[in-house]
Amino acid sequence: MLSAKRRASIPRWIARSLSLIVIGFLLLFLFGEGLPPITVLHICFPFSVMLGLILAWFFEGIGATITIVSIALFYSIHYFHDGKLPGGPFFLISGAPSVFFLVSMFMRKDMTKGNAAQPSRAADREDAASDT
C-alpha cells in the first residue's frame, strides 16, 4: 500500500511530465512557425501558459492559477475579438497539467493537516485515545 506522501507525489510527477510535453510543443509551435507579432492573445497563450507551468514546478498553486487564468483570458479575448471560440481542444489540453498541479497541492495540504492533527508523543496519543 502506498504511503500518503507517495500518493501525493503521483499527481505532481504526472503534472511535471505533462508540463514538459506541453512546454515542448508550445516552443515548437512558437519557433517552428517563427515568432508572431506580440499581441495580447500571444501574451495569454502561449507565453503566460508556459510561465505558469514553469512556476508550478516550484509553486504549484500560483503556477496552476496563472495557467488557468491565462487560458480563460485567451478564450475570452478570442471570443470578443472574433465572435467565436477558438477551434480544437489543444488550448484546453495545454492547461491539463495545471489541474494535476492543483490536485497535488491539495493532497499535500490534506497530508500536512492530517499530520498536524496527530499527537506527536506516545503519551499524548494515549491521552487522546482515552478521551474517546
Biotite code that builds the C-alpha atoms (Angstrom):
import biotite.structure as struc

atoms = struc.array([
    struc.Atom([0.000, 0.000, 0.000], chain_id="A", res_id=1, res_name="MET", atom_name="CA", element="C"),
    struc.Atom([1.287, 3.450, -0.872], chain_id="A", res_id=2, res_name="LEU", atom_name="CA", element="C"),
    struc.Atom([2.009, 5.952, 1.853], chain_id="A", res_id=3, res_name="SER", atom_name="CA", element="C"),
    struc.Atom([0.214, 9.298, 1.838], chain_id="A", res_id=4, res_name="ALA", atom_name="CA", element="C"),
    struc.Atom([3.391, 11.073, 0.791], chain_id="A", res_id=5, res_name="LYS", atom_name="CA", element="C"),
    struc.Atom([3.900, 8.732, -2.145], chain_id="A", res_id=6, res_name="ARG", atom_name="CA", element="C"),
    struc.Atom([0.241, 9.035, -3.213], chain_id="A", res_id=7, res_name="ARG", atom_name="CA", element="C"),
    struc.Atom([0.567, 12.831, -3.159], chain_id="A", res_id=8, res_name="ALA", atom_name="CA", element="C"),
    struc.Atom([3.660, 12.685, -5.349], chain_id="A", res_id=9, res_name="SER", atom_name="CA", element="C"),
    struc.Atom([1.881, 10.789, -8.162], chain_id="A", res_id=10, res_name="ILE", atom_name="CA", element="C"),
    struc.Atom([-0.179, 13.749, -9.468], chain_id="A", res_id=11, res_name="PRO", atom_name="CA", element="C"),
    struc.Atom([2.830, 16.024, -9.018], chain_id="A", res_id=12, res_name="ARG", atom_name="CA", element="C"),
    struc.Atom([5.011, 13.907, -11.305], chain_id="A", res_id=13, res_name="TRP", atom_name="CA", element="C"),
    struc.Atom([2.196, 13.429, -13.811], chain_id="A", res_id=14, res_name="ILE", atom_name="CA", element="C"),
    struc.Atom([1.812, 17.211, -13.877], chain_id="A", res_id=15, res_name="ALA", atom_name="CA", element="C"),
    struc.Atom([5.530, 17.780, -14.260], chain_id="A", res_id=16, res_name="ARG", atom_name="CA", element="C"),
    struc.Atom([5.799, 15.254, -17.093], chain_id="A", res_id=17, res_name="SER", atom_name="CA", element="C"),
    struc.Atom([2.789, 16.689, -18.921], chain_id="A", res_id=18, res_name="LEU", atom_name="CA", element="C"),
    struc.Atom([4.037, 20.237, -18.410], chain_id="A", res_id=19, res_name="SER", atom_name="CA", element="C"),
    struc.Atom([7.344, 19.376, -20.077], chain_id="A", res_id=20, res_name="LEU", atom_name="CA", element="C"),
    struc.Atom([5.465, 17.917, -23.043], chain_id="A", res_id=21, res_name="ILE", atom_name="CA", element="C"),
    struc.Atom([3.168, 20.961, -23.313], chain_id="A", res_id=22, res_name="VAL", atom_name="CA", element="C"),
    struc.Atom([6.048, 23.427, -22.990], chain_id="A", res_id=23, res_name="ILE", atom_name="CA", element="C"),
    struc.Atom([7.963, 21.494, -25.661], chain_id="A", res_id=24, res_name="GLY", atom_name="CA", element="C"),
    struc.Atom([5.027, 21.625, -28.068], chain_id="A", res_id=25, res_name="PHE", atom_name="CA", element="C"),
    struc.Atom([4.462, 25.323, -27.386], chain_id="A", res_id=26, res_name="LEU", atom_name="CA", element="C"),
    struc.Atom([8.125, 26.081, -28.052], chain_id="A", res_id=27, res_name="LEU", atom_name="CA", element="C"),
    struc.Atom([7.968, 24.077, -31.282], chain_id="A", res_id=28, res_name="LEU", atom_name="CA", element="C"),
    struc.Atom([4.830, 25.975, -32.226], chain_id="A", res_id=29, res_name="PHE", atom_name="CA", element="C"),
    struc.Atom([6.450, 29.325, -31.490], chain_id="A", res_id=30, res_name="LEU", atom_name="CA", element="C"),
    struc.Atom([9.823, 28.822, -33.093], chain_id="A", res_id=31, res_name="PHE", atom_name="CA", element="C"),
    struc.Atom([8.749, 26.420, -35.836], chain_id="A", res_id=32, res_name="GLY", atom_name="CA", element="C"),
    struc.Atom([6.425, 28.983, -37.350], chain_id="A", res_id=33, res_name="GLU", atom_name="CA", element="C"),
    struc.Atom([8.601, 31.934, -36.489], chain_id="A", res_id=34, res_name="GLY", atom_name="CA", element="C"),
    struc.Atom([7.810, 34.333, -33.701], chain_id="A", res_id=35, res_name="LEU", atom_name="CA", element="C"),
    struc.Atom([4.492, 36.061, -34.365], chain_id="A", res_id=36, res_name="PRO", atom_name="CA", element="C"),
    struc.Atom([3.968, 39.731, -33.641], chain_id="A", res_id=37, res_name="PRO", atom_name="CA", element="C"),
    struc.Atom([3.296, 40.007, -29.923], chain_id="A", res_id=38, res_name="ILE", atom_name="CA", element="C"),
    struc.Atom([-0.363, 40.706, -29.175], chain_id="A", res_id=39, res_name="THR", atom_name="CA", element="C"),
    struc.Atom([-2.478, 40.328, -26.061], chain_id="A", res_id=40, res_name="VAL", atom_name="CA", element="C"),
    struc.Atom([-3.588, 36.916, -27.327], chain_id="A", res_id=41, res_name="LEU", atom_name="CA", element="C"),
    struc.Atom([0.028, 35.771, -27.599], chain_id="A", res_id=42, res_name="HIS", atom_name="CA", element="C"),
    struc.Atom([0.792, 37.018, -24.116], chain_id="A", res_id=43, res_name="ILE", atom_name="CA", element="C"),
    struc.Atom([-2.105, 34.925, -22.754], chain_id="A", res_id=44, res_name="CYS", atom_name="CA", element="C"),
    struc.Atom([-1.300, 31.936, -24.914], chain_id="A", res_id=45, res_name="PHE", atom_name="CA", element="C"),
    struc.Atom([1.436, 30.611, -25.109], chain_id="A", res_id=46, res_name="PRO", atom_name="CA", element="C"),
    struc.Atom([3.703, 32.890, -23.060], chain_id="A", res_id=47, res_name="PHE", atom_name="CA", element="C"),
    struc.Atom([1.679, 33.083, -19.820], chain_id="A", res_id=48, res_name="SER", atom_name="CA", element="C"),
    struc.Atom([0.744, 29.419, -20.062], chain_id="A", res_id=49, res_name="VAL", atom_name="CA", element="C"),
    struc.Atom([4.418, 28.455, -20.251], chain_id="A", res_id=50, res_name="MET", atom_name="CA", element="C"),
    struc.Atom([5.245, 30.833, -17.397], chain_id="A", res_id=51, res_name="LEU", atom_name="CA", element="C"),
    struc.Atom([2.514, 29.288, -15.250], chain_id="A", res_id=52, res_name="GLY", atom_name="CA", element="C"),
    struc.Atom([3.646, 25.738, -15.993], chain_id="A", res_id=53, res_name="LEU", atom_name="CA", element="C"),
    struc.Atom([7.247, 26.586, -15.152], chain_id="A", res_id=54, res_name="ILE", atom_name="CA", element="C"),
    struc.Atom([6.256, 28.341, -11.916], chain_id="A", res_id=55, res_name="LEU", atom_name="CA", element="C"),
    struc.Atom([4.062, 25.378, -10.960], chain_id="A", res_id=56, res_name="ALA", atom_name="CA", element="C"),
    struc.Atom([7.178, 23.236, -10.607], chain_id="A", res_id=57, res_name="TRP", atom_name="CA", element="C"),
    struc.Atom([8.142, 25.359, -7.600], chain_id="A", res_id=58, res_name="PHE", atom_name="CA", element="C"),
    struc.Atom([4.856, 26.973, -6.507], chain_id="A", res_id=59, res_name="PHE", atom_name="CA", element="C"),
    struc.Atom([2.058, 24.612, -7.516], chain_id="A", res_id=60, res_name="GLU", atom_name="CA", element="C"),
    struc.Atom([-0.904, 26.807, -6.631], chain_id="A", res_id=61, res_name="GLY", atom_name="CA", element="C"),
    struc.Atom([0.425, 30.041, -8.109], chain_id="A", res_id=62, res_name="ILE", atom_name="CA", element="C"),
    struc.Atom([1.651, 28.442, -11.327], chain_id="A", res_id=63, res_name="GLY", atom_name="CA", element="C"),
    struc.Atom([-1.537, 26.449, -11.882], chain_id="A", res_id=64, res_name="ALA", atom_name="CA", element="C"),
    struc.Atom([-3.658, 29.534, -11.260], chain_id="A", res_id=65, res_name="THR", atom_name="CA", element="C"),
    struc.Atom([-1.629, 31.588, -13.737], chain_id="A", res_id=66, res_name="ILE", atom_name="CA", element="C"),
    struc.Atom([-2.067, 28.872, -16.366], chain_id="A", res_id=67, res_name="THR", atom_name="CA", element="C"),
    struc.Atom([-5.820, 28.527, -15.844], chain_id="A", res_id=68, res_name="ILE", atom_name="CA", element="C"),
    struc.Atom([-6.407, 32.291, -15.798], chain_id="A", res_id=69, res_name="VAL", atom_name="CA", element="C"),
    struc.Atom([-4.275, 32.717, -18.933], chain_id="A", res_id=70, res_name="SER", atom_name="CA", element="C"),
    struc.Atom([-6.292, 30.139, -20.848], chain_id="A", res_id=71, res_name="ILE", atom_name="CA", element="C"),
    struc.Atom([-9.566, 31.697, -19.651], chain_id="A", res_id=72, res_name="ALA", atom_name="CA", element="C"),
    struc.Atom([-8.356, 35.148, -20.736], chain_id="A", res_id=73, res_name="LEU", atom_name="CA", element="C"),
    struc.Atom([-7.252, 33.740, -24.078], chain_id="A", res_id=74, res_name="PHE", atom_name="CA", element="C"),
    struc.Atom([-10.700, 32.268, -24.708], chain_id="A", res_id=75, res_name="TYR", atom_name="CA", element="C"),
    struc.Atom([-12.436, 35.471, -23.565], chain_id="A", res_id=76, res_name="SER", atom_name="CA", element="C"),
    struc.Atom([-10.301, 37.782, -25.692], chain_id="A", res_id=77, res_name="ILE", atom_name="CA", element="C"),
    struc.Atom([-10.586, 35.486, -28.701], chain_id="A", res_id=78, res_name="HIS", atom_name="CA", element="C"),
    struc.Atom([-14.378, 35.357, -28.319], chain_id="A", res_id=79, res_name="TYR", atom_name="CA", element="C"),
    struc.Atom([-14.749, 39.137, -28.028], chain_id="A", res_id=80, res_name="PHE", atom_name="CA", element="C"),
    struc.Atom([-12.371, 39.730, -30.938], chain_id="A", res_id=81, res_name="HIS", atom_name="CA", element="C"),
    struc.Atom([-13.664, 37.123, -33.408], chain_id="A", res_id=82, res_name="ASP", atom_name="CA", element="C"),
    struc.Atom([-17.134, 36.401, -32.060], chain_id="A", res_id=83, res_name="GLY", atom_name="CA", element="C"),
    struc.Atom([-16.391, 32.691, -31.661], chain_id="A", res_id=84, res_name="LYS", atom_name="CA", element="C"),
    struc.Atom([-14.270, 30.447, -29.509], chain_id="A", res_id=85, res_name="LEU", atom_name="CA", element="C"),
    struc.Atom([-11.014, 29.063, -30.883], chain_id="A", res_id=86, res_name="PRO", atom_name="CA", element="C"),
    struc.Atom([-11.379, 25.673, -32.517], chain_id="A", res_id=87, res_name="GLY", atom_name="CA", element="C"),
    struc.Atom([-9.789, 22.453, -31.398], chain_id="A", res_id=88, res_name="GLY", atom_name="CA", element="C"),
    struc.Atom([-9.066, 21.052, -27.977], chain_id="A", res_id=89, res_name="PRO", atom_name="CA", element="C"),
    struc.Atom([-5.340, 21.891, -27.878], chain_id="A", res_id=90, res_name="PHE", atom_name="CA", element="C"),
    struc.Atom([-5.762, 25.113, -25.917], chain_id="A", res_id=91, res_name="PHE", atom_name="CA", element="C"),
    struc.Atom([-7.660, 23.343, -23.141], chain_id="A", res_id=92, res_name="LEU", atom_name="CA", element="C"),
    struc.Atom([-5.366, 20.300, -23.223], chain_id="A", res_id=93, res_name="ILE", atom_name="CA", element="C"),
    struc.Atom([-2.379, 22.579, -22.690], chain_id="A", res_id=94, res_name="SER", atom_name="CA", element="C"),
    struc.Atom([-3.877, 23.524, -19.333], chain_id="A", res_id=95, res_name="GLY", atom_name="CA", element="C"),
    struc.Atom([-4.301, 19.912, -18.171], chain_id="A", res_id=96, res_name="ALA", atom_name="CA", element="C"),
    struc.Atom([-1.041, 19.826, -16.192], chain_id="A", res_id=97, res_name="PRO", atom_name="CA", element="C"),
    struc.Atom([-2.305, 22.696, -14.051], chain_id="A", res_id=98, res_name="SER", atom_name="CA", element="C"),
    struc.Atom([-5.223, 20.543, -12.879], chain_id="A", res_id=99, res_name="VAL", atom_name="CA", element="C"),
    struc.Atom([-2.769, 17.868, -11.748], chain_id="A", res_id=100, res_name="PHE", atom_name="CA", element="C"),
    struc.Atom([-0.647, 20.514, -10.012], chain_id="A", res_id=101, res_name="PHE", atom_name="CA", element="C"),
    struc.Atom([-3.727, 21.684, -8.100], chain_id="A", res_id=102, res_name="LEU", atom_name="CA", element="C"),
    struc.Atom([-4.657, 18.113, -7.141], chain_id="A", res_id=103, res_name="VAL", atom_name="CA", element="C"),
    struc.Atom([-1.119, 17.562, -5.886], chain_id="A", res_id=104, res_name="SER", atom_name="CA", element="C"),
    struc.Atom([-1.200, 20.801, -3.901], chain_id="A", res_id=105, res_name="MET", atom_name="CA", element="C"),
    struc.Atom([-4.493, 19.911, -2.205], chain_id="A", res_id=106, res_name="PHE", atom_name="CA", element="C"),
    struc.Atom([-3.327, 16.371, -1.457], chain_id="A", res_id=107, res_name="MET", atom_name="CA", element="C"),
    struc.Atom([-0.192, 17.744, 0.183], chain_id="A", res_id=108, res_name="ARG", atom_name="CA", element="C"),
    struc.Atom([-2.233, 20.224, 2.244], chain_id="A", res_id=109, res_name="LYS", atom_name="CA", element="C"),
    struc.Atom([-4.521, 17.427, 3.432], chain_id="A", res_id=110, res_name="ASP", atom_name="CA", element="C"),
    struc.Atom([-1.480, 15.347, 4.285], chain_id="A", res_id=111, res_name="MET", atom_name="CA", element="C"),
    struc.Atom([0.031, 18.125, 6.432], chain_id="A", res_id=112, res_name="THR", atom_name="CA", element="C"),
    struc.Atom([-3.324, 18.718, 8.161], chain_id="A", res_id=113, res_name="LYS", atom_name="CA", element="C"),
    struc.Atom([-3.534, 15.012, 8.937], chain_id="A", res_id=114, res_name="GLY", atom_name="CA", element="C"),
    struc.Atom([-0.043, 15.045, 10.451], chain_id="A", res_id=115, res_name="ASN", atom_name="CA", element="C"),
    struc.Atom([-0.785, 18.172, 12.488], chain_id="A", res_id=116, res_name="ALA", atom_name="CA", element="C"),
    struc.Atom([-3.916, 16.556, 13.924], chain_id="A", res_id=117, res_name="ALA", atom_name="CA", element="C"),
    struc.Atom([-1.935, 13.528, 15.164], chain_id="A", res_id=118, res_name="GLN", atom_name="CA", element="C"),
    struc.Atom([-0.359, 13.936, 18.608], chain_id="A", res_id=119, res_name="PRO", atom_name="CA", element="C"),
    struc.Atom([3.399, 13.672, 18.347], chain_id="A", res_id=120, res_name="SER", atom_name="CA", element="C"),
    struc.Atom([4.237, 11.913, 21.604], chain_id="A", res_id=121, res_name="ARG", atom_name="CA", element="C"),
    struc.Atom([3.119, 8.441, 22.619], chain_id="A", res_id=122, res_name="ALA", atom_name="CA", element="C"),
    struc.Atom([1.705, 9.757, 25.924], chain_id="A", res_id=123, res_name="ALA", atom_name="CA", element="C"),
    struc.Atom([-0.383, 12.336, 24.041], chain_id="A", res_id=124, res_name="ASP", atom_name="CA", element="C"),
    struc.Atom([-1.724, 9.600, 21.767], chain_id="A", res_id=125, res_name="ARG", atom_name="CA", element="C"),
    struc.Atom([-2.714, 7.524, 24.801], chain_id="A", res_id=126, res_name="GLU", atom_name="CA", element="C"),
    struc.Atom([-4.462, 10.541, 26.356], chain_id="A", res_id=127, res_name="ASP", atom_name="CA", element="C"),
    struc.Atom([-6.285, 11.262, 23.088], chain_id="A", res_id=128, res_name="ALA", atom_name="CA", element="C"),
    struc.Atom([-7.354, 7.604, 22.839], chain_id="A", res_id=129, res_name="ALA", atom_name="CA", element="C"),
    struc.Atom([-8.652, 7.564, 26.417], chain_id="A", res_id=130, res_name="SER", atom_name="CA", element="C"),
    struc.Atom([-10.687, 10.754, 25.784], chain_id="A", res_id=131, res_name="ASP", atom_name="CA", element="C"),
    struc.Atom([-12.791, 8.987, 23.173], chain_id="A", res_id=132, res_name="THR", atom_name="CA", element="C"),
])
